[in-house]
Amino acid sequence: MTFDDLAPSAVAGFTTTQATPARIYDALLGGKDNYAPDREAAGRIKEREPNAELVVHANRYFLRRVVSYLVGEAGIRQIIDLGSGLPEQDNVHQVAQDLAPETRVVYVDNDPIVLAHGRARLADNPNTTVVTADLRDTSAVLHAPETRHLIDLTQPWALLAIAVFHFVPDDPRNIVGAYRAHMPPGSHLAVSHLSHDATTPEVAREITRIYQDATAPMVLRAHAEVTAIFEGMALVPPGLPLIMNWRPTGPPREPERAWLYGGVGHLPERRHDAGDVR
Ligand SMILES: C[S@@+](CC[C@H](N)C(=O)[O-])C[C@H]1O[C@@H](n2cnc3c(N)ncnc32)[C@H](O)[C@@H]1O
């Protein structure tokens, strides 16, 4: 199935006349799953910030390193990916299942095009699924039959929120808090977030203005606000740097300025004192 086979009318809430964050991002990544308003918005972003394509690719490299860390080093085998976006190269399930094929992945996005593509591509992957939901609706995400089928919330799991909270005006601390209530010790959270203090005020203003015409506004947050999303968790080293400085592995090419901070936190394992009853 190609993008053109997906009749807009076949997907509820689908718009071709207004740009969406998922498709603008796809256009910046050089993908084909976008329409004229998305390409126009991507073009305007590139005019204001010539590094834009490098930045979105840097975010994808960050995501790949994060998933490799979670599965390869932290032993995570269950992942819920909020604001997963359209399928690109090196998707979360591919990176994770290359390292540990039994890893279960639930993609969550509120753009229905993500579900349409996911269904087409994941039909023969029993460990991966897509849920269409607003990430703010914790219950819709965690209680979806697809999530319940793949994710055992009594075992450690990882929540990814990569390049998505800057499309959500609500305080991400409260959103994460609602998910954290369902996370056993050993669970992880990974976030990357656009920040106005990682770019210039003019560029920040212009980019924000471009998203005012899209289906979701852009909300930039300062480093301290992004740090606060990890409240109650321990940040794994090196903390919350610009994304290309989070456990870098060298080439491919990275931008000098990346606009996004990124990091991984974890809920510490419970300590058993000598007198604990087990
Ligand atoms: C910039 S893309 C990031 C994709 C992927 N996480 C990555 O980093 O490569 C942001 C995605 O978040 C989704 N999104 C925005 N607001 C959302 C919400 N409230 N609930 C669920 N998904 C949302 C958009 O539809 C889009 O696909």
The ligand as a Gaussian input file, in Angstrom:
#p B3LYP/6-31G(d) Opt

LIG

0 1
 C        7.374000      15.633000      15.481000
 S        6.436000      14.153000      15.466000
 C        7.512000      13.086000      16.398000
 C        7.492000      11.651000      15.905000
 C        8.422000      10.704000      16.664000
 N        8.113000      10.669000      18.092000
 C        9.865000      11.108000      16.497000
 O       10.405000      11.770000      17.393000
 O       10.464000      10.799000      15.484000
 C        5.170000      14.515000      16.694000
 C        4.008000      13.529000      16.675000
 O        3.209000      13.729000      17.831000
 C        1.846000      13.568000      17.468000
 N        1.011000      14.272000      18.457000
 C        0.904000      15.606000      18.656000
 N        0.048000      15.864000      19.670000
 C       -0.405000      14.664000      20.127000
 C       -1.325000      14.274000      21.142000
 N       -1.940000      15.183000      21.909000
 N       -1.553000      12.955000      21.323000
 C       -0.932000      12.025000      20.558000
 N       -0.047000      12.339000      19.570000
 C        0.211000      13.645000      19.354000
 C        1.767000      14.136000      16.069000
 O        0.634000      13.661000      15.361000
 C        3.090000      13.669000      15.483000
 O        2.948000      12.432000      14.833000

